[in-house]
Amino acid sequence: MGRIRSLKPMPRIRVLIVDDHPLFRDGLIQALRHAEDIQIIGTGDNGIEVLTLVNELMPDVILLDVNLPGINGLQVARQLHTQHARIRTIILTAYHDNEQVILAARSGAIAYCAKDILPDQLITIIRDSMQGYCHLNNQRMTLAERDQWLQETIQRSASAAYADLDDHLAPLSPREMEILVMITEGLLNKEIGLRLKISEQTVKNHITSILRKLNVKDRTQAAVTALRRGWVRIEDHTNQ
């Protein structure tokens, strides 16, 4: 008789979920729970926390909301791509536009998905990400195809937003994100200073930095950019 060999189980895909809505986090956990090759190793609810959780948990894949307290998902993706290139970042968002897909790809995200994605589709994307595939612009691509698509899309676009990501989408600091939220509330510089207990001139300095990083001309454009890209929710701060 031949010798019976026990097969080693394949390692499960370690997934970290980061979203500030508990119901959505719970929904993702339930949706992924039946996939035997996927293990949910933790959850988080803000952008700053992600960077700590990654060092503690060492996930293979991160499901990351765009709109997070602290720093937004695209900024987190960019830092993760720099510091932990092996981790696959999948952006989940309720806000979808072509520019945001480009920014996600340039930030290092391997996939960009709508939040109403079907569970089986998300599971496929998670598995594909471990095989080196990207899912962007409703397309499944190899990394080489992704790079080519990104280059061609940038070349076709007249928008400097795509070509100058490093200049205009430098990560906002937590304080700048606080001020950006307050700008969307319509607060004046003096009111922002009183709320944060900083001088009006310091507020002006922060706003100058925000405008430069977002590549916009004034506070109104900064607020529109933040809201349109889903970095800020109006309802997040109506009770403050």
LINCORUR-V370515 format. One record per run of one state. SS is the DSSP state (H for helix, E for strand, C for the rest). FROM is the first residue (numbers start at 1). TO is the last residue. If there is no record, write none. Layout:
# LINCORUR-V370515
SS;FROM;TO
SS;FROM;TO
This chain:
# LINCORUR-V370515
C;1;12
E;13;18
C;19;21
H;22;33
C;34;37
E;38;44
C;45;45
E;46;46
H;47;57
C;58;60
E;61;65
C;66;68
E;69;69
C;70;72
H;73;83
C;84;87
E;88;93
C;94;97
H;98;106
C;107;110
E;111;114
C;115;118
H;119;130
C;131;132
E;133;136
C;137;138
E;139;142
H;143;156
C;157;159
H;160;163
C;164;164
H;165;168
C;169;173
H;174;185
C;186;188
H;189;196
C;197;199
H;200;214
C;215;218
H;219;228
C;229;233
H;234;236
C;237;240
